[in-house]
Amino acid sequence: AILRAVVAMGKGGADGDVNEIVQQFVVYFYRHIRERNVYEIHSMYESSFSKLTERFFKDKPWPKVDAISHLTGDDHVFSMLYSEMYYRHVYARLQPTLEQRCESWDNYCELFKVILGTKINMQLPNSWLWDMVDDFIYQFQSYCAYRAKLRQKGPQEINVLRECDQVWNALGVLKYLQAFVDKSDIVNILKQEREGGDRSFTETDGYGYGKGSNVLRTLGYFSLVGLLRVHCLLGDYHSALQAAAPLGLSQPGAALYQRVTGCHISVYYYSGFAHIMRREYTLAAKAFNHILLYISRTKQFHTQTAAYEQIIKRNEEMYALMAICTALSPQDRVVDESVQKACMEKHADKLQRMAAGQLGGYDELFTYSCPKFVTPAPPNYDDAKADLSQDAYKLQLGIFMEEVKQQARLPKLRSYLRLYTTIPIAKLASFMEVSEAEILSLLMAFKHKLGGRDNLHFYVQDKMVHVCDARVEKKHGEFFASNIVRLSELTKEINA
């Protein structure tokens, strides 16, 4: 009855072109948001919205907010929330125009200012709040790439870009993410939890049952992950890991990022990549090992979700990054046997090439698996033929490959050192086909690049290299457990 009344109240407005089922969706969605019914909001957001999209809006946009606002009494906050979903759908299914890119930025700015500047009384699902932060950064990334391709644009479009210099500005994006972190006081909340204080934020998944709105606190939490991602896209890996530090990735126990699959994967993908670029290969391997095991255990539960393809794509990218870690510094101690086996199956050829000192394998794996870096500064609009969309990627690839070149001969050196407990420098130099002076430089490079992050330890005394290899204890329990499971599966297949 309420639905019919609201729809009837809107007759004569702009709903002539809006499907009645879509009108019902909007009305019920608005009602559940007003009633703070998180369970129903989550159901409509994750399920109903996707089903209606597949049915009516597979290749066209949802109705604009002006066409449905009368159904919700022109509620300003709901209109911004609906617009956020509207533009996200445009980015996901269609090709956004410059006008839509600018409108989406304006909507995000307006919505974020309301959340930061007023006391809102809403409870929204964590998955929606994560998507809000995630797509905010994705649209920034997309705009930077779009803006850099001047060759494909006409004079009028270039003039609009020139005038809209504050739209999707890198400083503006960072400012909003940092504002959420500061205003929510999330860093102190997480610090108090680690020190044994009130754990209601994590224990209630951020909802804080009965303690008002979850929106600001949870957006502050997800903005830590957002800052990690943005700093990686800009090539500032120190700031990226610094931003993620309050999340306590190395701490045992439950955490909110584990409750949202997309967030969980992003945390470990970007932190692992930042560790690689900082030559912290063991830390990177630990991060990838954790999340690859998680995906292998849970991916069957996401086969029917819209995010499944993205999960699988990210999974393959992280195996490529794991291969890089393995080639630059063996990770027997920290990588699970099943992950090692899968990595070898996927990238056996490239691992062999990298072990032989060939740089092409590193280049291919990095290009396939790296983030889509952005150039934060606008291009020179007077040079209409410019295409700078690949400049940031080429810069980061150059930095990575320069590091790889310095380490190219270290895997071969390691393989010889593992064969001996003592070996004369002259003999080692002959094996490596270099002079004694060069072998000393390689040994110094080994210590500098991998010292403390490799299982192999050595020292030089009286023109003799003394090697003490920290042997890795084999995990016999895991070996037997995995083979018992395999035997059980084979027995079932035979009996069937």
Salt bridges, closest charged atoms under 4 A:
ASP15 OD2 - HIS70 NE2 3.82
GLU54 OE1 - LYS58 NZ 3.67
GLU54 OE2 - ARG93 NH2 2.38
GLU84 OE1 - ARG88 NH2 2.72
GLU103 OE1 - LYS64 NZ 3.81
GLU110 OE2 - HIS76 NE2 2.96
ASP131 OD2 - ARG88 NH1 3.93
ASP134 OD1 - ARG229 NH1 2.61
ASP198 OD2 - LYS211 NZ 3.80
GLU203 OE2 - ARG199 NE 3.88
ASP205 OD1 - ARG259 NE 3.01
GLU280 OE1 - HIS275 ND1 2.61
GLU280 OE2 - ARG278 NH2 3.17
GLU316 OE2 - LYS346 NZ 2.98
GLU317 OE2 - LYS313 NZ 2.70
GLU317 OE1 - ARG314 NH1 2.70
ASP349 OD2 - ARG353 NH1 3.57
GLU364 OE1 - LYS350 NZ 3.85
GLU364 OE2 - ARG353 NH2 2.95
ASP382 OD1 - ARG162 NH1 3.53
GLU403 OE2 - ARG279 NE 3.65
GLU403 OE2 - LYS449 NZ 3.19
ASP454 OD2 - ARG414 NE 3.04
ASP469 OD2 - ARG418 NH1 2.91
ASP469 OD2 - ARG471 NH1 3.35
